[in-house]
Amino acid sequence: MKLAITTDHAGFEALKELKAFLESLGHECVDYGPNEFDAEDDYPEFMFPAARAVASGECERGVIMGGSGQGEAMAANRILGFGQRCSMARSRQKRQ
């Protein structure tokens, strides 16, 4: 499956781990960044392109991550069409 993946600074290191895991399962990952850590980055800069890739069919699904996940999900849902929605999942274990 072709997946769009992205995060903001809060998930920068976790995204690398997730990408390696998904690729080990045979998925193709299109990484929408960030490419370098910047504590001042703004999540829509990364969420919108990933959501557009899913909405256009370029990618079959998307995985977005961030600090709370709420703003990231709202940003993605601004792009996704009817029948496509981003839902939020929280980990029981917050990453340090």
Backbone as numpy.savetxt, mean C-alpha at the origin, in Angstrom:
# Nx Ny Nz CAx CAy CAz Cx Cy Cz
-0.35 -13.31 -8.92 -1.20 -12.14 -8.92 -0.30 -10.90 -8.92
-0.70 -9.92 -9.68 0.04 -8.66 -9.74 -0.53 -7.70 -8.69
0.31 -7.29 -7.73 -0.11 -6.48 -6.60 0.57 -5.12 -6.58
-0.21 -4.08 -6.31 0.34 -2.75 -6.06 0.61 -2.68 -4.55
1.80 -2.30 -4.16 2.11 -2.17 -2.74 2.70 -0.80 -2.46
2.38 -0.24 -1.30 2.92 1.06 -0.93 2.73 1.31 0.56
3.38 2.33 1.04 3.28 2.76 2.43 3.71 4.21 2.52
3.66 4.75 3.71 4.32 6.02 3.98 5.54 5.69 4.85
6.13 6.70 5.48 7.34 6.46 6.27 7.13 5.47 7.41
5.91 5.39 7.93 5.65 4.53 9.09 5.84 3.05 8.76
5.65 2.67 7.53 5.79 1.27 7.15 6.95 0.99 6.23
7.90 1.92 6.18 9.00 1.82 5.22 9.73 0.49 5.30
10.17 0.08 6.47 10.91 -1.17 6.63 9.99 -2.38 6.45
8.77 -2.29 6.96 7.83 -3.41 6.85 7.48 -3.70 5.40
7.44 -2.67 4.56 7.10 -2.87 3.15 8.14 -3.75 2.46
9.40 -3.57 2.81 10.46 -4.41 2.23 10.24 -5.87 2.59
9.89 -6.12 3.85 9.64 -7.48 4.31 8.41 -8.06 3.62
7.36 -7.27 3.53 6.13 -7.73 2.89 6.37 -8.06 1.43
7.09 -7.20 0.73 7.38 -7.43 -0.68 8.13 -8.75 -0.87
9.15 -8.99 -0.06 9.92 -10.23 -0.16 9.03 -11.45 0.11
8.15 -11.34 1.10 7.25 -12.44 1.43 6.28 -12.72 0.28
5.65 -11.67 -0.24 4.69 -11.85 -1.32 5.35 -12.42 -2.57
6.54 -11.95 -2.88 7.26 -12.47 -4.05 7.66 -13.93 -3.84
7.95 -14.32 -2.59 8.29 -15.72 -2.32 7.10 -16.64 -2.55
5.89 -16.06 -2.50 4.67 -16.83 -2.76 4.31 -16.83 -4.25
5.11 -16.14 -5.06 4.90 -16.12 -6.51 4.15 -14.91 -7.03
3.87 -13.94 -6.19 3.18 -12.73 -6.64 4.17 -11.75 -7.25
3.68 -10.98 -8.21 4.47 -9.89 -8.78 4.07 -8.62 -8.04
5.04 -7.91 -7.48 4.76 -6.70 -6.70 5.25 -5.47 -7.46
4.35 -4.51 -7.61 4.71 -3.22 -8.18 4.78 -2.26 -6.99
5.97 -1.81 -6.68 6.23 -1.01 -5.48 6.08 0.48 -5.81
5.11 1.12 -5.18 4.85 2.54 -5.41 5.51 3.42 -4.36
6.46 2.88 -3.65 7.28 3.68 -2.76 6.79 3.71 -1.33
7.54 4.46 -0.57 8.64 5.34 -0.94 9.93 4.57 -1.19
10.83 5.21 -1.93 12.11 4.59 -2.25 13.18 4.86 -1.21
12.95 5.87 -0.40 13.87 6.18 0.70 13.07 6.71 1.87
13.61 6.53 3.07 12.91 6.96 4.28 12.92 8.48 4.39
11.74 9.05 4.61 11.59 10.48 4.85 10.46 10.64 5.86
10.81 10.99 7.07 9.83 11.09 8.16 8.77 12.15 7.89
8.99 13.03 6.93 8.04 14.10 6.61 7.21 13.82 5.37
7.31 12.60 4.82 6.53 12.34 3.60 5.03 12.37 3.90
4.24 12.45 2.85 2.80 12.57 2.98 2.16 11.39 2.24
1.37 10.59 2.97 0.87 9.33 2.42 0.11 9.43 1.10
-0.69 10.48 0.81 -1.40 10.48 -0.48 -0.46 10.39 -1.69
0.73 10.89 -1.54 1.73 10.85 -2.61 2.00 9.41 -3.07
1.82 8.46 -2.17 2.07 7.05 -2.48 0.78 6.26 -2.67
-0.25 6.62 -1.92 -1.51 5.86 -1.97 -2.25 6.07 -3.29
-2.29 7.30 -3.79 -3.05 7.58 -5.02 -2.52 6.78 -6.21
-1.21 6.75 -6.48 -0.75 5.97 -7.63 -1.04 4.47 -7.50
-0.91 3.93 -6.30 -1.20 2.50 -6.11 -2.69 2.23 -6.34
-3.55 3.10 -5.81 -4.99 2.92 -6.00 -5.36 3.07 -7.47
-4.73 3.99 -8.17 -5.00 4.15 -9.61 -4.62 2.88 -10.38
-3.53 2.24 -9.97 -3.10 1.01 -10.65 -4.14 -0.10 -10.47
-4.75 -0.18 -9.30 -5.79 -1.19 -9.07 -7.06 -0.81 -9.82
-7.45 0.46 -9.74 -8.68 0.91 -10.40 -8.62 0.73 -11.92
-7.43 0.93 -12.49 -7.28 0.81 -13.94 -7.12 -0.62 -14.42
-6.88 -1.53 -13.49 -6.65 -2.92 -13.87 -5.19 -3.25 -14.11
-4.32 -2.26 -13.99 -2.88 -2.52 -14.14 -2.42 -3.55 -13.11
-2.96 -3.45 -11.89 -2.69 -4.42 -10.83 -4.02 -5.02 -10.38
-3.98 -6.29 -10.01 -5.21 -6.97 -9.62 -5.69 -6.58 -8.23
-4.77 -6.37 -7.33 -5.09 -6.00 -5.95 -4.00 -5.06 -5.45
-4.26 -4.47 -4.29 -3.27 -3.59 -3.70 -3.17 -3.80 -2.20
-1.99 -3.53 -1.69 -1.74 -3.55 -0.25 -1.11 -2.21 0.10
-1.80 -1.45 0.96 -1.27 -0.17 1.40 -1.09 -0.21 2.91
-0.04 0.44 3.37 0.24 0.45 4.80 0.57 1.88 5.23
0.45 2.11 6.51 0.81 3.41 7.07 0.71 3.38 8.57
0.82 4.54 9.18 0.79 4.62 10.64 -0.49 4.10 11.23
-1.60 4.72 10.93 -2.89 4.26 11.46 -3.65 3.45 10.43
-3.42 3.70 9.17 -4.15 3.04 8.11 -5.42 3.75 7.72
-5.92 4.62 8.56 -7.19 5.29 8.29 -7.08 6.29 7.15
-6.12 7.18 7.23 -5.94 8.17 6.16 -5.56 7.51 4.86
-4.74 6.48 4.95 -4.31 5.76 3.76 -5.51 5.11 3.07
-6.39 4.49 3.84 -7.58 3.85 3.27 -8.51 4.90 2.66
-8.68 6.03 3.33 -9.54 7.08 2.77 -8.98 7.60 1.46
-7.66 7.78 1.39 -7.03 8.25 0.16 -7.25 7.25 -0.97
-7.04 5.98 -0.71 -7.22 4.96 -1.74 -8.68 4.89 -2.18
-9.60 5.02 -1.25 -11.01 4.93 -1.59 -11.50 6.12 -2.41
-10.77 7.21 -2.41 -11.12 8.35 -3.27 -10.90 7.99 -4.74
-10.01 7.06 -5.01 -9.65 6.68 -6.37 -10.43 5.45 -6.84
-10.58 4.49 -5.98 -11.18 3.22 -6.37 -12.64 3.39 -6.75
-13.07 2.67 -7.77 -14.44 2.78 -8.26 -15.42 1.91 -7.50
-16.66 1.96 -7.91 -17.72 1.17 -7.29 -17.35 -0.31 -7.36
-17.51 -0.99 -6.27 -17.18 -2.41 -6.21 -15.74 -2.68 -5.82
-14.94 -1.64 -5.74 -13.56 -1.77 -5.28 -13.43 -0.87 -4.07
-13.06 -1.42 -2.98 -12.88 -0.62 -1.77 -11.68 -1.10 -1.00
-11.06 -0.18 -0.34 -9.93 -0.47 0.52 -10.47 -0.66 1.94
-10.11 -1.74 2.56 -10.50 -1.94 3.94 -9.25 -1.93 4.81
-9.45 -1.65 6.05 -8.32 -1.51 6.97 -8.23 -2.74 7.85
-7.03 -3.24 8.01 -6.77 -4.34 8.94 -5.69 -3.89 9.90
-5.87 -4.20 11.13 -4.87 -3.82 12.13 -4.21 -5.07 12.68
-2.96 -4.93 12.97 -2.21 -6.01 13.59 -2.41 -5.94 15.10
-2.46 -7.06 15.72 -2.53 -7.07 17.19 -1.20 -6.64 17.78
-0.18 -6.75 17.00 1.15 -6.41 17.47 1.65 -5.20 16.69
1.72 -4.06 17.32 2.19 -2.85 16.64 3.70 -2.89 16.49
4.15 -2.57 15.29 5.61 -2.56 15.02 6.24 -1.36 15.72
7.41 -1.55 16.21 8.14 -0.45 16.88 8.92 0.34 15.87
